[in-house]
Amino acid sequence: MYQHILVPVSFDEDHNTTGAVAVAQLLAPEGVHVTLLHVMQQVPKYAANYIPEGFQDEARQAIEDSLASLGADLAEAEGVVIEGPVGKSILKWGEAHDVDCIIVASQKPSVQDVLLGSTATHVARHARCAVHLVR
């Protein structure tokens, strides 16, 4: 059914990341490529001077290691780490890499999410492919 599934991964406790990976496993028989994508938000320039040298590289490596272990049970999975605004970066990466399904873990909406919207809502509204929301 699908050829390339994208699973944006957030390491927040409120997100059901393991549930999203489990859905990807169900929808991705052998031959279907799954990308576990984490978007690192860029550090504001005013804060960059307060971050120890090498911290970003160490954080990126730790995230890549976590993505590898998260996708260990998937037949054709790869972990990718990019930088940028989360919602827009997920959509842009998906379009650039011919993703035909995005599986997004959604948190239970809070008042802030109702007023401002969430990443999952942004992706669901603007994606040009199938989107599965997992709670």
Backbone as ProteinMPNN parsed JSONL, in Angstrom:
{"seq_chain_A": "MYQHILVPVSFDEDHNTTGAVAVAQLLAPEGVHVTLLHVMQQVPKYAANYIPEGFQDEARQAIEDSLASLGADLAEAEGVVIEGPVGKSILKWGEAHDVDCIIVASQKPSVQDVLLGSTATHVARHARCAVHLVR", "coords_chain_A": {"N_chain_A": [[0.819, -1.193, 0.0], [1.725, 1.412, 0.982], [4.79, 3.102, 0.135], [6.778, 4.649, 1.283], [7.039, 5.561, 4.517], [6.73, 8.073, 6.925], [7.71, 8.826, 10.181], [7.462, 11.189, 12.434], [9.411, 11.905, 15.24], [9.147, 12.684, 18.572], [10.643, 13.288, 21.635], [9.238, 13.905, 23.863], [7.437, 13.239, 26.844], [4.675, 13.278, 26.722], [3.904, 12.515, 24.205], [2.897, 9.797, 22.164], [5.051, 8.117, 21.07], [6.035, 5.466, 20.84], [3.698, 4.178, 20.191], [3.17, 5.265, 17.663], [5.319, 4.225, 16.223], [4.692, 1.533, 16.432], [2.348, 1.449, 14.884], [3.467, 2.096, 12.435], [4.946, -0.194, 12.045], [2.915, -2.047, 11.622], [1.83, -1.071, 9.243], [3.886, -1.274, 7.467], [5.015, -3.585, 5.684], [7.657, -5.873, 4.637], [9.899, -4.275, 2.419], [8.814, -1.775, 2.435], [9.826, 1.449, 3.094], [10.729, 3.066, 6.075], [11.026, 6.103, 7.707], [12.305, 7.477, 10.559], [11.98, 10.483, 11.915], [13.503, 13.193, 13.488], [13.149, 16.491, 14.523], [15.27, 18.983, 15.314], [15.011, 21.912, 17.066], [16.291, 25.067, 16.194], [18.837, 26.69, 18.034], [18.341, 29.768, 19.562], [20.105, 32.728, 18.596], [20.813, 34.476, 20.664], [21.032, 32.787, 22.795], [22.993, 31.011, 22.141], [25.61, 31.5, 22.978], [25.673, 30.582, 25.556], [25.627, 27.887, 25.565], [27.503, 24.968, 25.987], [30.483, 24.235, 24.107], [30.298, 21.862, 21.541], [28.03, 20.659, 22.511], [25.666, 20.556, 20.917], [26.427, 18.731, 18.927], [26.818, 16.403, 20.449], [24.237, 16.061, 21.437], [22.838, 15.615, 19.05], [24.023, 13.18, 18.259], [23.175, 11.498, 20.34], [20.425, 11.537, 19.899], [20.309, 10.369, 17.344], [21.21, 7.797, 18.014], [19.102, 6.998, 19.693], [16.992, 6.992, 17.849], [17.829, 4.929, 16.179], [17.63, 2.696, 17.881], [14.899, 2.765, 18.381], [13.853, 2.131, 15.893], [14.697, -0.442, 15.517], [13.177, -2.802, 15.308], [11.894, -2.579, 12.932], [11.707, -3.432, 9.493], [12.889, -1.997, 7.262], [14.167, 0.601, 8.229], [15.237, 3.931, 8.911], [16.957, 6.442, 10.744], [16.665, 9.93, 10.926], [17.944, 13.15, 11.476], [17.091, 16.49, 11.549], [17.208, 20.107, 11.321], [15.179, 22.908, 12.276], [12.003, 24.71, 12.113], [9.475, 22.816, 13.618], [6.854, 21.702, 12.589], [6.712, 22.718, 9.887], [9.139, 21.767, 8.912], [8.833, 18.985, 8.998], [6.812, 18.602, 7.07], [8.047, 19.702, 4.777], [10.31, 18.032, 4.502], [9.038, 15.587, 4.103], [7.705, 16.007, 1.632], [9.906, 16.454, -0.044], [11.085, 13.963, -0.067], [9.337, 12.145, -1.163], [7.305, 10.964, 0.504], [4.56, 8.92, 1.313], [2.879, 8.516, 3.415], [2.317, 9.773, 6.616], [2.886, 9.207, 9.969], [1.805, 10.415, 12.872], [2.415, 11.013, 16.242], [0.195, 12.11, 18.615], [-0.454, 14.366, 21.245], [-2.625, 14.573, 24.139], [-4.874, 17.174, 23.751], [-4.19, 20.401, 25.057], [-5.213, 23.517, 26.603], [-3.587, 25.435, 25.438], [-2.922, 24.179, 23.014], [-5.409, 24.149, 21.777], [-5.844, 26.844, 21.338], [-3.514, 27.709, 19.91], [-2.786, 25.612, 18.26], [-1.324, 22.429, 17.343], [1.672, 20.556, 16.555], [0.971, 18.112, 15.37], [-1.612, 18.716, 14.453], [-1.002, 20.72, 12.597], [0.51, 19.276, 10.725], [-1.424, 17.39, 9.902], [-3.305, 19.061, 8.688], [-1.919, 20.235, 6.539], [-0.443, 18.371, 5.064], [0.328, 16.615, 2.048], [-0.211, 14.031, 1.703], [-1.318, 10.809, 2.958], [-2.248, 10.847, 6.406], [-1.788, 9.562, 9.589], [-2.994, 9.852, 12.778], [-1.927, 9.236, 16.006], [-2.868, 8.512, 19.248]], "CA_chain_A": [[0.0, 0.0, 0.0], [2.614, 2.569, 1.052], [6.175, 2.844, -0.24], [7.665, 5.376, 2.196], [6.306, 6.067, 5.68], [7.484, 8.999, 7.774], [7.255, 8.897, 11.568], [8.153, 12.218, 13.208], [9.642, 11.421, 16.606], [9.383, 13.65, 19.633], [10.996, 12.553, 22.844], [8.429, 14.392, 24.972], [6.697, 12.159, 27.503], [3.25, 13.369, 26.391], [3.649, 11.966, 22.876], [2.861, 8.341, 22.079], [5.999, 7.767, 20.018], [6.08, 4.02, 20.654], [2.461, 3.833, 19.484], [3.341, 5.63, 16.255], [6.242, 3.247, 15.642], [3.932, 0.287, 16.332], [1.466, 1.591, 13.72], [4.345, 1.997, 11.262], [5.297, -1.606, 11.892], [1.741, -2.704, 11.039], [1.584, -0.579, 7.884], [5.09, -1.377, 6.654], [5.585, -4.916, 5.48], [8.979, -5.798, 4.019], [9.942, -3.516, 1.185], [8.348, -0.409, 2.681], [10.841, 2.213, 3.809], [10.22, 3.884, 7.184], [11.973, 7.087, 8.206], [12.039, 8.07, 11.872], [12.515, 11.834, 11.753], [13.466, 14.098, 14.633], [13.477, 17.863, 14.158], [15.871, 19.775, 16.388], [14.782, 23.33, 16.873], [17.533, 25.819, 16.221], [19.08, 27.458, 19.241], [18.36, 31.2, 19.254], [21.455, 33.308, 18.629], [21.099, 35.077, 21.966], [21.318, 31.722, 23.762], [24.079, 30.163, 21.646], [26.838, 31.739, 23.753], [25.573, 29.927, 26.857], [25.652, 26.427, 25.373], [28.892, 24.499, 25.903], [30.95, 23.813, 22.79], [30.128, 20.436, 21.286], [26.766, 20.162, 23.059], [24.732, 20.232, 19.829], [26.885, 17.496, 18.276], [26.533, 15.302, 21.368], [22.782, 15.883, 21.462], [22.474, 15.01, 17.771], [24.453, 11.785, 18.286], [22.287, 10.79, 21.265], [19.136, 11.406, 19.216], [20.489, 9.371, 16.288], [21.266, 6.496, 18.682], [17.74, 6.688, 20.144], [16.195, 6.661, 16.669], [18.253, 3.605, 15.717], [17.054, 1.665, 18.754], [13.451, 2.811, 18.196], [13.52, 1.479, 14.629], [15.379, -1.735, 15.416], [12.245, -3.875, 14.957], [11.319, -2.322, 11.61], [12.52, -4.072, 8.451], [13.677, -1.016, 6.513], [14.021, 1.882, 8.923], [16.41, 4.78, 9.093], [16.742, 7.618, 11.565], [17.158, 11.17, 10.324], [17.827, 14.319, 12.34], [17.214, 17.743, 10.82], [16.964, 21.295, 12.142], [14.233, 23.869, 11.743], [10.702, 24.742, 12.786], [9.056, 21.414, 13.603], [5.779, 21.362, 11.658], [7.104, 23.018, 8.508], [10.258, 20.898, 8.525], [8.278, 17.652, 8.745], [6.12, 18.646, 5.784], [9.018, 19.952, 3.713], [11.116, 16.822, 4.343], [8.161, 14.577, 3.521], [7.501, 16.296, 0.214], [11.179, 16.306, -0.756], [11.492, 12.559, -0.104], [8.228, 11.342, -1.694], [6.605, 10.216, 1.554], [3.145, 8.783, 0.99], [2.108, 8.386, 4.649], [2.967, 10.303, 7.811], [2.249, 8.727, 11.2], [2.153, 11.417, 13.879], [1.944, 10.803, 17.609], [-0.445, 13.322, 19.095], [-0.702, 14.406, 22.684], [-3.967, 15.034, 24.473], [-4.809, 18.619, 23.595], [-4.33, 21.297, 26.203], [-5.801, 24.806, 26.225], [-2.638, 26.079, 24.528], [-3.055, 23.548, 21.705], [-6.68, 24.577, 21.193], [-5.689, 28.227, 20.895], [-2.412, 27.903, 18.991], [-2.608, 24.47, 17.376], [-0.202, 21.574, 17.669], [2.419, 20.071, 15.394], [0.158, 17.08, 14.719], [-2.693, 19.405, 13.736], [-0.385, 21.398, 11.449], [0.853, 18.249, 9.74], [-2.67, 16.82, 9.365], [-3.976, 20.044, 7.835], [-1.158, 20.687, 5.381], [0.253, 17.289, 4.356], [-0.222, 16.243, 0.743], [-0.281, 12.572, 1.676], [-2.11, 10.26, 4.064], [-1.74, 11.13, 7.751], [-2.387, 8.785, 10.678], [-2.746, 10.425, 14.088], [-1.93, 8.21, 17.054], [-2.923, 9.075, 20.599]], "C_chain_A": [[0.868, 1.264, 0.0], [4.027, 2.151, 0.658], [7.161, 3.489, 0.733], [6.816, 6.016, 3.302], [7.234, 6.928, 6.52], [6.867, 9.015, 9.165], [8.056, 9.99, 12.269], [8.236, 11.774, 14.671], [9.936, 12.597, 17.517], [9.686, 12.846, 20.885], [10.3, 13.109, 24.075], [7.623, 13.232, 25.555], [5.225, 12.133, 27.111], [2.905, 12.729, 25.05], [3.762, 10.443, 22.892], [3.759, 7.868, 20.931], [6.044, 6.265, 19.773], [4.82, 3.521, 19.942], [2.56, 4.137, 18.002], [4.267, 4.645, 15.55], [5.538, 1.898, 15.474], [2.983, 0.316, 15.132], [2.293, 1.484, 12.438], [4.715, 0.547, 10.988], [4.133, -2.386, 11.257], [1.533, -2.325, 9.57], [2.769, -0.784, 6.945], [5.597, -2.809, 6.572], [6.96, -4.774, 4.817], [8.897, -5.089, 2.682], [9.461, -2.084, 1.334], [9.378, 0.298, 3.547], [10.178, 3.082, 4.881], [11.333, 4.82, 7.633], [11.481, 7.608, 9.543], [12.75, 9.417, 11.875], [12.393, 12.623, 13.043], [13.91, 15.472, 14.161], [14.016, 18.582, 15.391], [15.584, 21.241, 16.094], [16.104, 24.069, 17.019], [17.629, 26.629, 17.502], [19.111, 28.94, 18.862], [19.765, 31.777, 19.43], [21.796, 33.898, 19.993], [21.453, 34.023, 23.017], [22.537, 30.891, 23.383], [25.36, 30.316, 22.457], [26.839, 31.008, 25.092], [25.602, 28.402, 26.767], [27.105, 25.99, 25.226], [29.244, 24.028, 24.486], [30.816, 22.292, 22.65], [28.809, 19.862, 21.78], [25.797, 19.732, 21.957], [25.124, 18.925, 19.136], [26.598, 16.276, 19.143], [25.036, 15.012, 21.426], [22.307, 15.19, 20.185], [22.832, 13.52, 17.761], [23.547, 10.948, 19.198], [20.916, 10.557, 20.621], [19.227, 10.352, 18.114], [20.534, 7.96, 16.87], [19.874, 6.058, 19.144], [16.845, 6.303, 18.974], [16.543, 5.268, 16.145], [17.643, 2.5, 16.58], [15.529, 1.619, 18.621], [13.032, 2.062, 16.936], [14.128, 0.104, 14.456], [14.46, -2.866, 14.97], [11.581, -3.681, 13.594], [12.27, -2.841, 10.534], [13.438, -3.08, 7.743], [13.491, 0.363, 7.129], [15.341, 2.625, 8.953], [16.017, 5.96, 9.966], [17.375, 8.826, 10.909], [16.93, 12.3, 11.313], [18.045, 15.557, 11.478], [16.97, 18.897, 11.787], [15.957, 22.199, 11.459], [12.979, 23.933, 12.578], [10.013, 23.396, 12.573], [8.016, 21.099, 12.53], [6.161, 21.567, 10.204], [8.209, 22.093, 8.033], [9.78, 19.485, 8.219], [7.63, 17.621, 7.365], [7.091, 18.811, 4.622], [9.86, 18.702, 3.442], [10.284, 15.732, 3.676], [7.93, 14.775, 2.037], [8.766, 16.067, -0.593], [11.592, 14.846, -0.927], [10.352, 11.613, -0.499], [7.581, 10.425, -0.659], [5.141, 10.114, 1.165], [2.267, 8.528, 2.207], [2.942, 8.952, 5.798], [2.187, 9.807, 9.023], [2.725, 9.633, 12.325], [1.564, 11.034, 15.226], [1.402, 12.135, 18.112], [-0.627, 13.239, 20.606], [-2.148, 14.787, 22.925], [-3.94, 16.554, 24.462], [-5.004, 19.381, 24.905], [-4.968, 22.589, 25.703], [-4.9, 25.515, 25.229], [-2.763, 25.5, 23.115], [-4.338, 23.981, 21.008], [-6.546, 25.986, 20.627], [-4.649, 28.383, 19.792], [-2.262, 26.789, 17.963], [-1.385, 23.671, 17.781], [0.521, 21.181, 16.389], [1.6, 19.037, 14.638], [-0.972, 17.711, 13.908], [-2.159, 20.071, 12.479], [-0.079, 20.394, 10.338], [-0.416, 17.691, 9.097], [-3.363, 17.783, 8.396], [-3.257, 20.293, 6.516], [-0.447, 19.594, 4.595], [-0.461, 16.97, 3.051], [-0.289, 14.728, 0.583], [-1.167, 12.105, 2.832], [-1.441, 10.565, 5.4], [-2.517, 10.265, 8.745], [-2.003, 9.468, 11.983], [-2.903, 9.335, 15.138], [-1.93, 8.905, 18.398], [-2.485, 8.07, 21.604]], "O_chain_A": [[0.746, 2.095, -0.9], [4.412, 0.994, 0.825], [8.241, 2.952, 0.981], [5.99, 6.892, 3.045], [8.376, 6.556, 6.79], [5.659, 9.194, 9.318], [9.2, 9.76, 12.661], [7.248, 11.327, 15.254], [10.843, 13.393, 17.271], [9.041, 11.832, 21.151], [10.709, 12.829, 25.202], [7.181, 12.348, 24.822], [4.591, 11.079, 27.161], [1.74, 12.431, 24.788], [4.63, 9.882, 23.562], [3.284, 7.294, 19.951], [6.087, 5.83, 18.622], [4.874, 2.556, 19.181], [2.089, 3.358, 17.173], [4.021, 4.273, 14.403], [5.762, 1.2, 14.485], [2.832, -0.69, 14.44], [1.867, 0.854, 11.47], [4.785, 0.119, 9.836], [4.357, -3.285, 10.446], [1.114, -3.15, 8.759], [2.667, -0.498, 5.752], [6.505, -3.196, 7.308], [7.371, -3.665, 4.475], [7.952, -5.276, 1.916], [9.682, -1.263, 0.444], [9.757, -0.198, 4.608], [9.18, 3.751, 4.614], [12.45, 4.38, 7.908], [10.367, 8.121, 9.645], [13.979, 9.478, 11.84], [11.312, 12.714, 13.625], [14.926, 15.603, 13.48], [13.306, 18.764, 16.381], [15.88, 21.741, 15.008], [16.929, 23.73, 17.867], [16.641, 27.179, 17.989], [19.83, 29.326, 17.94], [20.514, 31.355, 20.31], [22.945, 33.827, 20.429], [22.102, 34.334, 24.015], [23.061, 30.147, 24.212], [26.116, 29.356, 22.606], [27.895, 30.833, 25.699], [25.601, 27.715, 27.788], [27.854, 26.568, 24.437], [28.399, 23.491, 23.77], [31.186, 21.543, 23.554], [28.496, 18.704, 21.503], [25.179, 18.671, 22.049], [24.263, 18.111, 18.8], [26.181, 15.235, 18.636], [24.623, 13.853, 21.459], [21.473, 14.287, 20.236], [22.04, 12.693, 17.308], [23.196, 9.818, 18.859], [20.322, 9.491, 20.788], [18.321, 9.532, 17.966], [19.967, 7.032, 16.295], [19.508, 4.891, 19.004], [16.027, 5.39, 19.091], [15.663, 4.519, 15.721], [17.19, 1.482, 16.056], [14.933, 0.548, 18.736], [11.977, 1.429, 16.912], [14.083, -0.46, 13.363], [14.918, -3.802, 14.314], [10.796, -4.522, 13.156], [13.488, -2.705, 10.651], [14.642, -3.314, 7.641], [12.744, 1.19, 6.607], [16.415, 2.027, 9.012], [14.876, 6.42, 9.927], [18.492, 8.752, 10.397], [15.862, 12.404, 11.917], [19.046, 15.667, 10.77], [16.575, 18.685, 12.933], [15.883, 22.257, 10.231], [12.888, 23.295, 13.626], [9.978, 22.894, 11.449], [8.287, 20.294, 11.64], [5.955, 20.68, 9.376], [8.216, 21.677, 6.874], [10.269, 18.855, 7.282], [7.881, 16.706, 6.581], [6.967, 18.134, 3.601], [10.097, 18.352, 2.286], [10.77, 15.034, 2.786], [7.957, 13.814, 1.268], [8.708, 15.542, -1.705], [12.363, 14.523, -1.831], [10.402, 10.419, -0.201], [7.342, 9.247, -0.926], [4.541, 11.099, 0.735], [1.057, 8.343, 2.073], [4.126, 8.643, 5.93], [0.968, 9.969, 9.093], [3.901, 9.623, 12.688], [0.368, 10.765, 15.341], [2.079, 13.16, 18.039], [-0.914, 12.178, 21.16], [-2.826, 15.27, 22.018], [-3.077, 17.162, 25.095], [-5.856, 19.049, 25.729], [-5.232, 22.733, 24.509], [-5.386, 26.129, 24.279], [-2.715, 26.241, 22.133], [-4.356, 24.16, 19.79], [-7.077, 26.282, 19.557], [-4.879, 29.118, 18.832], [-1.67, 27.001, 16.905], [-0.509, 24.178, 18.482], [0.043, 21.439, 15.284], [1.535, 19.071, 13.41], [-1.251, 17.274, 12.791], [-2.783, 20.001, 11.42], [-0.371, 20.635, 9.166], [-0.475, 17.538, 7.877], [-3.941, 17.354, 7.398], [-3.897, 20.534, 5.492], [0.109, 19.882, 3.535], [-1.686, 17.043, 2.959], [-0.41, 14.212, -0.528], [-1.698, 12.919, 3.588], [-0.215, 10.543, 5.509], [-3.748, 10.244, 8.737], [-0.818, 9.644, 12.266], [-3.894, 8.605, 15.151], [-1.102, 9.777, 18.661], [-2.464, 8.361, 22.8]]}, "name": "protein", "num_of_chains": 1, "seq": "MYQHILVPVSFDEDHNTTGAVAVAQLLAPEGVHVTLLHVMQQVPKYAANYIPEGFQDEARQAIEDSLASLGADLAEAEGVVIEGPVGKSILKWGEAHDVDCIIVASQKPSVQDVLLGSTATHVARHARCAVHLVR"}
